[in-house]
Amino acid sequence: MRTIYDRASKRCISISKPTTIMLINGLYGTSYPLDSQVTYNWTEHHDDDLRKTLSDTIITINESHSYHIEFQMYEDGKIIMRVFDYGYRHALTQQTDPDILEFPEPVIVYLYEDSHVPEYQELLIRFGSHGTFTYRVPTIRYLKMDREELERRKLIVLIPFQLLRLREAIEKKRTPENLEALKILIRCDILESIDKNVAAGNITVYDARILKGITWQLYRHIYKKYDEMEDSGVNQLVEEAMILEVDILEKQHREEMKRVKADMVLEMDILEKQHRQEMEQARADMVLEIDVLEKQHRQEMEQARADMVLEIDVLEKQHRQEMNQARADMAAEVDVLEKQHRQAMDQAKADMAAEVDVLEKQHRQEMEQARASADEIIQKKDNAIREKEDIIKKLSERLRDLGVSDSDIPI
C-alpha cells in the first residue's frame, strides 16, 4: 500500500511544470507564474506505470525557494521526524553560506481520514542552554476538501485521490448505494473534473491522460479486486472511461498529426517555391550589383592610378629639391669643417712650435748645466791629482832625505 500511494503521489507532482506550479500555489498560497523554473530534488525516477519509487519530494522554484511536500497514507508517529530529516539533508546539500542552513518549507498532505490529525505537526528541538525551537509543519486533510475547493485552489494533480473517499465504506459494505456512489464519484468528481480543466486550459490533453492513467492504477489497486465491481459494471465504466478515452485521444492526435503533416507539406511546397523565386531574384540582383561594383572598382582604380602618378611626380620633385638642398647643406658644412680643421691644424702647429722652443730652451739649459757640472767634476779631479802629486813629491823628497832612492820605492 505504501509503495503504490508513494509512487502515485510523486507521479502526480511531476506530470508537468505548470501543474507543479499550480500545486505549490494551491498548497502554500503563493502566486508563482506558470512559466517559473521548477527543479525536482530527487535522485530516482519513474515511468507511466508507477514502477519506481522516488526518494522524497522537495521542489525548488526559480532556484530560490524550496518546498517539501510529504503525502501520508497511514498513521505514522514519526512523520514529523522524517520530514525534519529530509529537510535537514536537503539543506546540507544546497548550502551555499557556511553560516546559514536553509530548510525547505514543509507541508504534510494526509490522504486518509483521521479526526485526530492536528492542524500542525510539531517537533520540539532543544539546544541546551541556548533554548528550544519548535519545528512546526502545517497539515492538509485532503478528504476534508470538497470538489469546489480543489478547483478553486487548482489542486488538479490531486484529483485521482478522490477515489479514496469511498475506500473505507466499500471495504466494509459493497451495497448498491455505495457502488452507485463510486460510479458518480469516478464520472463526476474525477473524469468530468479533469475534462473541465482541459477545456479551461488549466492542463493539457497529455496532462489529462497522465491523471486518468494514475486514476486507473489507483482504481485497480483499491477496488478492482472486488467481484461486485465487475458485476455492477463499475470496472466496465472505468475501463471505458480510461481506455476508450485514451484511444479517442490517440486517434484524434493521429488525425491532427496527419492534418498538420499535410499542411506542413503544402506550406513547405509554398515556402520552397517562394524560396526558389527569392533565390533567383537574389542571384539576379547580385549579378547587377556585382556589375555596378566592378564598374565602380575600375573607375576607382583608374582614378587611383592617375592620383598616384601625380603624387609620384610631386614626390619626385620634392625629392630632387630635398636632395639639392641636402647637397648644398653638406657642401657648406664641409667648408665649415675644413676651415675649422685648418684653424685647428694651424693652432696645433703653433702650439707644437712653442712647445719645441720651450723644450729646446730647457735642453740648452740642461746641457749647459751638465757641462758646468762636468767641468766642476773635472776641476775637482784635477785638484785631487795635483794634491796626490804634491804628496808623492813631498814623500819622494822625504825619502831622498832619508837616503832612499826612487828605484827602491815599489810602484
FIVOKE-927371 format. One record per residue: residue in one letter; x, z, y of N, C-alpha, C in turn. Coordinates in steps of 0.001 Angstrom, whole numbers, plus 524288, in hexadecimal, padded with zeros to 5 digits. Atoms other than C-alpha are relative to their C-alpha. Layout:
BEGIN
aXZYXZYXZY...
This chain:
BEGIN
m80349800007FB458000080000800008036480000804E2r7FCAA7FFB17FB6380AE48036580967802687FABB80132t7FD42804F67FF37811B77F672807417FC707FBEB80262i8036F8041F7FE14806007ED95809957FE84800E3805ADy801937FF007FA9F801D57F45081620804B07FFC1803B9d7FB50800727FCBB80FAF7F53F81B30801297FA488011Cr7FEF38059C7FF408119B7E6AD818F57FBE87FD808037Ea804358025B7FCF08045E7E33881E94800898015E805C6s7FFA47FE607FA87806637EB3082AE88048D7FD48802B5k7FB86802757FD85813E77E5BB82D7F7FF5C7FA1F80075r8010D8059E7FF8C80F5B7D7DC82AA67FC657FEEB80492c8038E800AE7FB8E804587D97D8347D802FE8004080524i7FD1A7FF547FB2280DD47DE1C83ED18036A7FB4780131s7FC35804347FF33816F07D28183CD57FDA87FA8B7FF7Di8026A8052B8007080D067C75583C80802397FC468040Bs7FDDE803367FBBF811577C20B849B38014A8039C8048Ak7FE737FCBB7FB90817637C7158562A7FB7480129803A8p804787FEAA7FCA180AE37C5D085E6F7FC778042C7FD9Et8035C7FC058026A802FE7CD9A85471802B5805507FFF7t7FD157FB167FFC280DC27D7D4854217FFA88026380575i8007B7FE1B7FA9F80D6F7D8D1862FD7FA9580253800E2m8054C7FDEF7FF687FEA07DA928628A7FF73805467FD44l800457FB09802D7800467E56685870802B08045180329i7FD347FC1B7FCD680A5C7EC7E860DB7FCBA8018C804BAn803427FEDC7FB6F801BA7EB4386CE17FB3D803497FE7Cg804AF7FD33801A67F5DD7F0178653C8010E8058A7FE44l7FEC17FACB801F37FC9A7FBBF85EF08023B8038E8043Dy7FD287FCC97FC3A804D08004686A7A7FDE27FF988058Eg802278008A7FABC7FCB37FBF287628803A87FD2A803BCt7FC738030E7FCB7807857F2E887B1B7FD787FAD18016Cs80237805107FE4A805847E599881688043F7FBCB7FFF9y7FBEF803F8800608108B7DCF787C9F7FD8D7FA897FFC4p801CD80572800A280EA07CE3A87E62800D97FE497FA5Al7FFBB801AC8057480C697C74187178804DE7FCD77FEC5d7FB2C802F2800F8818D77BF4E8734A804D98037880076s7FB8C7FC687FFBA821587CB88873EF803697FF6F7FB20q7FC62800448046782D437CC3686B3D7FEF0804787FC38v801247FC218041182AE77D33D85E57804878001D7FC21t7FBED7FF59803ED835667D8C1855607FE09803B97FBD5y801A27FCBC8045F831B17DDE6847E0804D5802AA7FDB6n7FB627FD16801BB83B557E897844287FF59801BB7FA5Bw7FFEF7FEA58057F83B487E7FC83584803C57FC577FD3Et7FBF2802F0802C4844A77E2F782B547FDD07FCDC7FB7Ae8024D802E88044F83BB07DE75820607FBE57FC408020Fh803AD8040B7FE61832207D3178209F7FB3C800017FC6Dh804E780035802E28251C7CF1F81B057FE627FA497FF66d802458053D8006481D4F7C341816C17FA178007880021d805B37FFF57FF7680F0B7BF4A816D97FD518030A7FB9Dd8024F7FD198045680CC97C608809C480130805D58004El7FEE37FA757FF278117D7D32580F28803458023D7FB91r7FD0F7FE6A8049681BCC7D40F80483804DB8033880145k7FB527FCF07FEAC8266E7DB4180C1E7FE9B80464803BDt801017FB657FCC88270F7E861812D3803747FFEF804CFl7FD007FF8B7FB2982B677EA76820D5801A7805A9800B2s7FDDF7FAB47FF9E833E57F634824107FCD68035E803BFd803467FD387FC4482C797FA978303F7FE3B7FC158041Ft8023D803907FC20825527F4E283BE780140801FD8056Fi7FE7D7FEC47FAA282C6A7F65A848C7800A27FAD2802DCi8003E804F87FD2A829D67EB96852A580219800DC8057Et7FDC67FFBA7FABC831987E93885F147FDDE7FB7D8033Fi80238803E97FC7A82B537E20186A82803C87FF1580482n7FC9D801A07FB96833B17DA8A8744380537802E180014e7FAE07FD7F8009D83FE37E15D86F0A8007F805068032Cs7FFB47FB5A7FCAE83C437ED8E876C77FCD88049A7FDE3h803507FBB7801D0831257F576870A37FED27FF3F7FA2Es800E180036805A882FCB7F8B78622C7FB4B803637FE84y804BC7FD5B801C28236A7FCDC85AF680028800797FA0Dh7FFEC7FEDB80595822868032C84D977FA66800EA7FE20i805597FFA98020F815A4800DC846618004F8017C7FA3Be7FFFE7FE2D8056B813AC80886839E27FA60800097FE01f80531800278025F807CB805648315F7FFD9803F37FB80q800717FBD9803E6803088108B828E77FB037FF327FCE2m8047C801108035C7FA3D80E2681D257FEA3804AC7FC94y800FC7FB74803557FB1781B69816A680207804D0802DAe7FE607FB337FD737FD198298381A46805BC801177FED2d7FA647FF1A8009A80B6282C9E81C91801A78041A80402g7FE7A7FBD47FC6E80FF18397982249805377FF0B8029Fk7FADB801237FDBF81D45833948253B800087FB2B80375i8004B804D27FCF781867827FB82D26802D38008E80539i7FD8F7FF457FAE381CF482DC483A26805F18001E7FF7Am7FA5F7FFD1800E482A7183054834708021F7FA877FEF0r7FE4B805588013382B518225C82F51800287FCAC804F6v8001C802EA7FB128276A81CD383C81804AE8018580364f7FB7B7FE347FCE8831A98253B84334805177FDC57FDD1d7FB3B801F08027683BFB820F98396B800C07FA2880121y7FFAD8059B7FEBF838D98126D83B3A8019A7FF3A805B1g7FEC98008D7FA74839228141C849F58059E8017080136y7FA9A7FE4E7FF178460181B7684985803DD7FBD77FE1Br7FC79804028021084C7A81127840F9800007FB2E8037Fh80046804847FC738479F80650849E4802EB8012280514a7FD4E7FE9A7FB2484C9080D83855EE805E97FFB87FF56l7FA6080040800FB85A0A80E9184FB7801F37FA5F7FFDFt7FE38805718008385ADC8002184C5A7FFA17FD0780522q800C3802C17FB138563F7FC00859E8802A0802B68049Bq7FDB27FCE97FBBD85E28805DB861C18040C7FCD2802FFt7FC4D802B87FC958654E7FFCF86D5E802FC803C48037Dd7FD747FBFE7FCD18685A80BE5875668014E804A07FC71p7FE987FBBD8039C870058165686DDC7FD7B8052D80168d8025E7FB147FE528691A820EE875B17FA067FFE27FFBEi805B9800848001A85B2881BE88737E7FE537FE247FA93l8024B80187805018533581B14866E67FA387FEE980101e8054D8018C7FE828469C8137F8695C7FCBF7FEBD7FB2Af80377800C58047183BD38149B85F227FBDF7FBDC8014Cp80480803717FF188314080A3A85D5F7FB0C80347800A1e805007FD3A7FF588235C80DF38613B7FCE27FF987FAF0p80291800368051981C5B811CD854937FA0A8006080069v805997FF25800B880E3281125850387FEEC7FFA37FA23i8018B8001280586807FE813FD843007FA6B7FDF87FFA7v8053380248800C77FC7580B8B83ED97FE1A801AB7FA8Ey802307FE38804FD7F45581251834597FBE97FC147FE31l80393803E38022C7ED7F8086482B967FC0E8026D7FC3Cy803CF7FD79803637E5BF81269823F07FCFB8040A8033De803597FC617FD2F7DAE881BA08281780167805967FE88d7FEB77FA80800D27DEE4829C2829D07FE90802E6804FEs801D77FD287FB657D7DE83302832E28040E803D680203h7FC0D7FC357FE667E40283BA583371804917FD78802D9v7FBA8802987FD467ECC883173839C57FFEE801A8805B6p7FFF07FE367FA887F0FC83735846F8800E67FB6D803C2e7FF268040B7FC0B7F1F082FA6853AA805CB7FEC180092y7FA55800B17FFD18009F831A3853508026C8028A7FB3Dq7FCA67FD79803D680A8683456848B3804B880217802F7e7FBDD7FD9A7FCF9814D483DC484DAA80444802347FC72l7FB837FDD0802AB82270841AF849528030B8033E803F9l7FD437FC797FC79828D484D8284F9F805D67FFD97FEB0i7FA5580066800B58377484B7A85165802938045680322r7FD807FB927FD6583F738578A8547B805CA7FEE7800CDf7FA8B800BA7FE9284C88856D685B5F802A98053F80128g7FD9D7FAE47FF5E850248652D85A397FF188023680567s8006B7FD9F7FAD28530286B68867517FE837FC0F80438h80168804037FC298505F85E7386E057FA157FF108003Bg805A68007D7FFBD841DC85F8486B1D7FDDA7FC847FBB9t802AF8032B803EC8380E8577C863777FD9F7FB3780290f80273804D97FE2683238849E3864857FBCC7FE7B7FC15t80446801A88035E825338452C85F3D7FFE97FA0C7FFB5y80038805A5800F4825FA8378A8596F7FA5D7FEAF7FE99r8059D800EB80098817ED832D185B0A7FEFC7FA357FF11v8015180564801658129B82682854AC7FA117FF6780013p805B1800CC7FFF6804E3821AB858127FE287FD627FAFAt8024180242804C17FBEE81DCE84CDF7FB347FCB98016Ci8049C803537FF5E7F1708135584B9C7FD127FFF07FACDr8034980011804B17E652814C7841D77FD177FAD57FFEEy801DF805637FFE57E3B68069A83EDF7FA307FF9B7FE85l805628008B801DB7D6E4808788378C7FC1180265803BAk8037E7FDFF7FBFD7D13B80FB6843437FEF37FBF480448m8009F804127FC097D2908035B84B7D7FC087FC037FE14d803D6803E48018C7C6BE7FA3F84B3F801FB7FA8D80159r7FE738057C7FF2F7C7357EB7284C06800C97FED3805C6e7FF9B801117FA607C4F17EB6585AC1805208021380238e7FB197FDD67FDF97D0847F44385D42804A87FCCE7FE1Dl7FBBD80341801FF7D9417EC1C854778007A7FAF480324e7FFE2804D77FCFC7D5597DFCA85BE1801B48010180599r7FE937FED17FA937D6A07E65D8692C805E3800E48007Dr7FA5E7FEF37FFCD7E45C7EB1586619803407FBAF7FD78k7FD80804968026E7E75E7DE2685F3D803B3801927FB96l7FD0A7FE7B804A67EC2A7E4EA853047FE8F7FC507FB8Ai801E38041C8038D7E9A57D82B84BE8802B7800517FABDv7FD0E80010804E57F4657D9B9841D37FE4E804567FC4Fl801CD7FBBD8035E7EDE37E61383CAC7FAAE7FEDD7FD94i8053E801468020E7E1117DF18839637FFBA8003C7FA0Cp8007E7FFBB805BB7E4377DDAB82AAC7FF238057F7FDE2f800957FAAF801ED7E4717EC78829797FA7280205800A9q805937FE8E7FFF87D5C87ECBC82C337FDF8800C57FA77l801907FF5B8057B7D4D37EBA081D6380034805B07FE3Al7FF677FA8C801997D8AE7F9FE81CC07FB428035780157r804797FCD07FE557CBF17FE6C823097FC7D8018B7FB6Bl8038A7FEF2804627C4697FD9C81637802F3801457FAFEr7FCDD7FF28804C17CF958008380CCE7FE32804E17FD11e801827FB2C802B57CBCB80E9E809E47FA617FFBF7FE0Ca805828004C8019B7BD3980BC38096B7FF5C7FCC67FB0Ei8009E8035F804937BEBB800AA7FFA1802EE802337FB56e7FD6C7FD65804627C8718087E7F7907FC3B803D17FD50k803997FC2B8022F7BDB6812B47F5D27FB447FD537FD86k804BD80283801EB7B1BF809F27F4767FFE77FA50801D2r8006A8058C7FEA77B05D7FB2C7F3F67FA347FE6D7FFDBt8059A801077FFAE7A21C7FAFA7F7AE7FF1E7FAC6802AAp80121804EA7FD4579B7C7EE927FC568009780088805E6e7FF7B7FF3F7FA5A79B207F46D809E6805CA7FFE7801B1n7FA6B800067FEB07A9DB7F6DC809ED802537FA897FF82l7FDF18054E800C07ACAA7E94B804897FE2D7FC5D80452e801FA803397FBB47A4017E30780EDA802D78015F80515a7FD1F7FE597FB5B7AAA57EB2B8194B805887FDBA80006l7FAC08024E8005A7B7C57E62A8144E7FFD97FA3480170k8007C805817FE927B30C7D822815527FF927FF58805ECi800A7800527FA487AEBD7DA5C823568052E80142802C2l7FAFD7FE807FDA57BB917E11C82670803D97FB727FFD3i7FC4680455800967C37D7D5BC821167FE647FB6980369r801D3804A07FD3A7BAF57CB358272380018800C8805EBc800AB7FF2F7FA5C7B8A57D1498348E804CC802858028Cd7FBDE7FD057FD637C30B7DB64837A28056A7FDA37FF3Ai7FACB8022D8010D7CE597D3BC831B1800237FA248012Al7FF91805B27FF8E7CBFA7C51A830387FE067FE0D80542e8021C801C97FAFB7C3457C31E83C1C8036B801E58048Cs7FCA57FDEE7FBD97CC267CBC88444D804F87FCC18007Ei7FB4E803517FFDB7D80E7C3B6840797FEC17FABB80279d80180805237FDDA7D1077B6E58435D7FECF80063805D6k8013D7FF3B7FA737CC2B7BC5285050804FF8004280346n7FB0C7FFAE7FD1F7DA067BF7185486802D67FAC48001Bv7FDC3805497FFE17DE737B1D1850A07FD547FCC980435a802F3802F67FC167D3877ABE9858D98014D801CB80588a7FEBD7FDEE7FACF7D7277B4D0864368059F7FED780198g7FA948013B7FEBB7E5567B05F8636E803B08049C7FF9Fn7FC997FB6A800847EA737BDE2860608040F7FF457FBB4i7FC6980118804517F09B7B9548539D7FF967FA3F7FE91t8000B80572801B87F3FF7AC3384DAA7FD657FF8D7FAB0v80235800EC805377EE2E7A5FE84189803C1802017FBD9y7FC1F7FE0E803BE7FAD57A94083A917FFBF805F37FFA2d800897FA4B8000C7F98F7B78483E997FB38801A07FCD9a804D67FEC6802D47EBA67B78E8395B800C57FF707FA21r7FF16800C48059A7F0237B22482C4780324804877FDC2i7FCE57FB92801E17FA377BCF882B127FC8F804DA7FF85l803657FB60800297F0217C77682E5D7FC2C7FFB67FB71k803A78008E804667E6927C2078247C802D9800837FACBg7FCEF7FF54804C57F15F7C15C81A6180117805B27FEE9i7FF1E7FA59800B07F4807CFB681CA77FAEB802A57FE51t8051A7FDE0801877E5FD7D2CB81BB97FF047FF0E7FA33w800C980152805857E5817CBD180E9A80377803657FC80q7FC837FCAD8030C7F1667D379809AA7FDDA805957FFABl802237FAB3800007EB577E06480DBE7FAF5800527FCCDy804E67FFFE802FB7DE197DCC3808008011F800197FA27r7FEB080017805957E4347D9857FAE780203805577FE3Eh7FDDB7FAE9801797EB447E6917FAFE7FBC88043E7FFE1i803C07FBB77FF787DFA67EEE07FF227FB1E7FF327FCAAy80556800BF802097D3327E8957F9D07FF927FC777FB3Fk800E9803FE803FD7D5747DD4F7F06E800008023F7FA75k7FFAB7FD9D805337D7F47E68C7E50C7FAA8801B87FDECy8052D7FE38801B87C98A7EA7E7E4C17FCC87FB5E7FE0Fd8034E8042C802337C0827E27C7DC1D7FB687FEB980394e80485800DD7FC9E7B5677E4487E5DC801307FBF480445m7FEA0803CA7FBEE7BCE87DBDA7EFA97FEFD7FA687FE2De800FC80534802227BC017D0217E6C37FA267FF2D7FF38d80593800888011E7ADFC7D2C47E2E47FCD17FF67804FFs8030B800277FB247A93C7D4C47F0D08017A7FB7380388g7FE6F804927FCE07B05E7C8B17F5FD803BB801358046Bv7FC567FEB47FBCB7B9A97D0127FED6805157FCFC7FF52n7FB31802F4800F97C5717C9DC7F84D7FF667FA55801A6q800E3805787FE987BF7D7BC747F9F67FFD87FF50805F1l8004A800387FA567BC787BF448083B805787FFF680268v7FAB67FF957FDCF7CA717C35580AF28033F7FB317FEADe7FCE680486801937D0797B83D803177FE747FB2680313e801B38048F7FCF87C80A7AE1E809CE801B88006E805B1a7FE8D7FF3A7FA897CABA7B41681703805D57FF28800D3m7FA57800687FF737D9477B48E8149F801FA7FAA27FE5Fi7FDAE804B8802317DC767A91280BE67FDB57FB2380283l80267804A47FDBC7D27779F39810F5801747FF71805BCe7FE848003D7FA817D5B27A2BE81EDA805817FDD280093v7FAA7802067FFD17E3F87A04C81C2B800177FA337FED7d8002E8059C801487E0CA79344815B87FDF87FCD98049Bi80237802D67FB7E7D86D78F4982157804077FF948045Cl7FC138000C7FBE17E2FD7932C82ADC8047C7FC4F7FEB0e7FBC480381801867ED4C78C10822F77FE567FA4A80068k801F1805527FF917E4CB77FE2822447FFC17FE60805B6q8002C8012B7FA687E23E78099830CE805817FF3D8022Eh7FA92800787FE267F0A0782A8832D8802537FABF7FE5Dr7FDF480507801D07F408776C982A6B7FDB07FB7D80318e8027C8042D7FCFB7EA0476E4D83175802107FFE680598e7FDEE7FFBB7FAB17EEDF7732E83E868058D7FDD080034m7FAA7801FA8002E7FCE07706883A8F8000F7FA1A7FF4Ak8004B805A7800D07F903762E7835BA7FE8D7FD398050Dr8018E8025D7FB0B7F22576000842968046E8004A803F7v7FBA37FF697FC557FD927656484A38804537FC177FECDk7FBF9803C58017B8070675D03842637FE897FA80801AAa801C4805367FE5C7FEA6750EC844E78008D7FF58805E1d7FF738003A7FA4D7FE117541D85348805B77FFA080195m7FA68800217FEBD80C94756648533D8024E7FA9A7FEEEv7FE09805468013180F047494284CA77FE877FC3380458l801A48036B7FBB9806DD74246856EE803048012D804FBe7FD327FE807FB4380D3D749FA861AA805B77FE4F7FFB5m7FA99801AD800A581AA0746FF85BFC800807FA23800D4d7FFE1805B07FF29817637386C85BA07FFC27FEBC805CDi8007E800FB7FA5E8130D738E9869B8804FF80183802D6l7FB367FE357FD7981EE8740C286D96804987FC6A7FEE2e7FBBE803978014E82802737A68663B7FF847FAE98030Bk800C2804C17FCFB821ED72BCD86CD28017A800E7805AFq7FE957FEB67FA9D822FA7325387A04805EB800B58008Ah7FA607FF2C7FFCC830D37363C876B7802E97FACD7FFF8r7FD76805268002983489728398730D7FF827FD3D80538q800C1802817FAF182E817232187FAA8036F8028E80430e7FCC27FD407FC278355572D998878E805C77FEC37FF40m7FA8E801408010E8422D72AA2880BF8014B7FA80801D9e7FF13805567FE38840D371C008834B800467FFC9805F3q7FFF37FFEC7FA4D83D8271E8C89183804FF8029F801FFa7FB437FD417FE6A848C77281C8924E804C97FC857FF69r7FBA080393800C08521D71E0588C9D8002B7FBE68044Fa80031803EF7FBD284D6D713B88965B801BD8025F8052Cd7FE6E7FD667FB1F84ECF71D608A183805DB8011D80009m7FA6F7FEDB8004C85C487210C89CBB803457FB1D800D6v7FD28804EC7FF398608F712B489C27800307FE9E805C8l8001B801197FA6385C22710A18AA2A8036F803D2802F5e7FCE27FC197FD438624F71D3A8AE62805D27FF1E7FF29i7FA7D801188011886F09719948A793801EB7FB6280335d7FE76804907FCCF86F2B70C418AE64800E3801A7805A7v7FF737FE3A7FA9086D03712D38BB83804F6803428009El7FB637FCAF7FFB88777771CF28B8A3805097FCD67FF96e7FB56803428007F8812A712738B4338010E7FD0180505k7FF50802D27FB1487EC870A838C0A880217803B480437q7FE197FC2A7FC3B8806F716A68C8E1805A98017F7FEDCh7FAB07FE9B8017588CA9719F98C13A803DC7FBCB801A9r7FC80804427FE6F892A870C848C379800C97FFFE805E3q7FF8B7FFDD7FA5088F9C70D3B8D1F78036780497801CAe7FCED7FB717FE948953971ADE8D2BE805C07FF3F7FEACm7FA97800EF801858A17C7168F8CB648029B7FC33803C0e7FDCC803C47FC458A37F70ABE8D4598010C802A280540q7FF437FD377FB138A19A713378E04C80490803CF7FFA0a7FBC07FC50800CE8AAC771D388DA81805487FD3F80014r7FB14802F17FFF28B534712D78D810801737FE7A8058Fa7FEE98017F7FA958B3E470DC98E613801DD804B88032Dd7FE687FB4A7FD2F8B4AD71B8F8EB4D80572801B37FE66m7FAE07FE75801D98C08371E218E2D0804457FC868023Bv7FC29803947FDB38C78F711CE8E7C7801218018D8059El7FF3E7FE567FA968C548715E88F5D6802F58052F80048e7FD777FAE67FFEB8C94B723B38F2BD805BE7FF8D7FE84i7FA8A800CD8018D8D5A771ECC8EBEE8032F7FDC380481d7FD3E8023A7FB7C8D946716758F7C7801308043B8040Bv7FF3A7FBCA7FC358D74972212900B880438803BD7FE24l7FC247FC59802208DF2672ACA8F7B08057F7FDAC80028e7FAD5802827FFD98EA38720D28F6A58022D7FFE88058Fk7FE3B7FFFD7FA928EAD571F7390585801C1805718019Dq7FE827FAA87FEC38EAD672E25906F28051C801777FD47h7FB3F7FECE802EE8F56372EE18FC68804CB7FD9F802A3r7FB8D8028A7FD5B8FE1F724FD9035C80167802E7804FEq7FEFD7FD1B7FB2B8FC6672C2991031802A9805377FECDe7FDB77FAFC8016B8FF6C7390D9099D8059D7FF587FE1Cm7FAB2800F0801E390B8573332902DD803A67FECE8048Dn7FCBF801477FB6D910A672D5B90FA180127804EB8032Fq7FF457FB257FD1A90E8073A369168D803BE803A37FD1Fa7FC927FCB680322915227414390B4C805A67FE378006Br7FAA6802087FF86920E37381F90BF9802468016E8054Da7FE227FEB27FAC2921E973A1A91AC180150805D180062d7FF027FA617FFE0920CC748D091920804E68015E7FCF4m7FB657FEE68032892B177488F90E6E804F17FE40802C9a7FB6B801E57FD1B934897402A916C280169803CF8045Da7FF057FC477FBC8932F57496A9223D8023B805157FDD8e7FE1D7FB2680254934F2754FF9194A8059D7FF6B7FE22v7FAA18010B801BD9413C74E939138A803C3800298049Dd7FCAF7FFE77FB54946BB74C5C921448010680594801C8v7FF597FA8F7FE599443275A73924B4803AD802DD7FC50l7FCAE7FD69803D794A7E75EF191817805AF7FE4F8007Fe7FAA0801E87FF669564A7561691A07802958025D804D9k7FDE37FDB27FB399580775B059280880167805B47FF1Aq7FEF37FA918012A956D4768F892352804C78007F7FC79h7FB907FFE380392960BC765DB91872805247FF2F802F3r7FB33801057FCFA96A9F760179221580173804C38034Dq7FEEC7FB577FCD99691276BA692AFB80220804717FCA2a7FE227FBEC8037B96AC6774D191F93805977FEEE7FE3Em7FAB980162801B0976DF76D4891AF9803E4800E58046Ed7FC867FF307FB7D97CC676D4B928A3800F6805D1800D1q7FF6B7FA607FF4897A3477BBF929D68036D802527FBBBa7FCCF7FE1E8046197FF677DF191C51805BB7FEAB800CAk7FA8F8019A7FF0A98C2D7761191FF8802738037080436a7FDF87FCBD7FBC598D8D77DA692CA080127805827FE08d7FF2E7FAC38021D98BCD78A789255F804B5800247FC74m7FB8A800268038E995C07865491B27805157FF8D802FCa7FB428009E7FCDF99FB1781EC9258F80170805358028Ca7FEF57FAEC7FD9699E2778ED892C9380211803D77FBF5e7FE517FC6D8041D99F947961D91FCE805907FEBE7FE40v7FAB68019B8017D9ABC278E0991C4F803FA801E380411d7FC837FE1F7FBDC9B1D6791389299580108805D37FF72v7FF677FA59800A19AF2579F9192766803838013B7FB64l7FCDE7FF1A804B19B4DE79EDE919B7805B87FE92800E6e7FA96801947FEEB9C0E87975E91E70802B4804078036Ek7FDBB7FC0A7FC8F9C2ED7A14B9294A80152804E67FCEAq7FEF67FB77803449C1937AC5391F85804A87FEF67FC71h7FBAB80157803879CB017A5319164F805338004D802E4r7FB197FFD87FCF89D5337A37C9211980195805A38010Fq7FED17FA857FEF49D3D67B1A3924A380218802B37FB1Ee7FE457FD97804E29D53E7B58F91693805737FE247FE93m7FAD4802218013F9E11C7AC85914D88041A8026F80389e7FC577FD8C7FC599E7677B1C892109800F5805AB7FE80q7FF837FAA0801B19E4AE7BF8C91C568034F8004E7FB11a7FCF480019804DD9EA467BC0190F10805C47FF028012Er7FA818011C7FEA59F6A17B6249154E80284804E580266a7FDD37FB487FD819F83E7C23C91DC58012F8042A7FBEAs7FF307FC2A804269F6B77CAE1911DF804B57FE8E7FCB5a7FB99801C680335A006A7C28590A1880522800D3802EFd7FB377FF477FCDFA0A877C2D79154880174805C280024e7FEF57FA6B7FFCBA08DF7D179916168024B801E37FAE5i7FE077FE7E8052CA0B067D2D59077A805A27FE267FF56i7FAA98022A80081A16F87C9E8907FD803D38032F80345q7FCA17FCE17FC8AA1C537D1999137680153805357FD7Ak7FF297FAFC80296A1A747DE4290BE9803D87FF627FB8Ck7FC71800E88045BA21617D8869000D805807FF0E801F0d7FAB9801027FDD4A2C9F7D3899085A8027480518801D3n7FE047FAF57FE31A2DEF7E0D590E81801C9803467FB6Ea7FEA57FCFE804A3A2DF47E71790112805087FE087FD9Di7FB3F8025180243A38787DDAB8FC5B804C1801818034Er7FB937FEA97FC9BA40BE7E03D9082B8016A805CC7FF5Fe7FEE67FA7B800C3A3F197EEC89062380323800C77FAFFk7FD397FF99804F2A43797ED3B8F7F28059D7FE1C80099e7FAB6802277FF46A4F047E4CE8FC0D8035D803E8802FFd7FCF37FC217FD06A52DB7EF2690602801A18047C7FC83i7FEBA7FBB480398A51FC7F9898FB8E804687FE677FC5Ei7FBE7801EC803A7A5A1A7F1748F222805457FFB2802CDk7FB05800877FCFDA63F27EEB18FC9E8027B80564800DFk7FDF67FAB07FF08A64F97FD0E8FFEC80224802577FB02l7FE227FE0A80502A665B8005C8F185805407FD8B7FE9Ds7FB09802C48014AA70D97F61D8EFD38047D8024480332e7FBDB7FDD77FCB8A783E7FB7E8FB278015D805717FE1Dr7FF037FAA3801C9A76AD809188F5C7803457FFF07FB0Cl7FD168007A804D9A7BE0804E68E8C7805947FE48800ECr7FA94801AA7FEE3A87517FE058EE58803238048380233d7FD237FB7A7FDFEA8A4280A0F8F5A3801A2803957FB99l7FEE07FCCF80496A8A0E810CC8E8B6803BD7FD5C7FC51g7FC32802D080329A930E806AB8E2F47FD807FCF67FBB3v802C18033780403A89057FF508DACB7FF3D7FA9C80227s8008C805787FE3BA89BF7F0A68DBA77FA887FE007FEB5d805378026A800CEA7E127E7E98DBE97FF4A7FE0A7FA8Ds8006A8021780555A813E7E2668CEA47FEBF8043C7FC11d8012D7FBD380395A80137EFB88C8867FA51801AB80033i8059E7FE707FF7CA72247F10F8CD2A7FCB97FC3A7FCDFp80358803688031AA68A07EBC48C2FF7FB567FE0580344i80473802667FD30A5E827E29A8C7F27FB528004C7FC9B
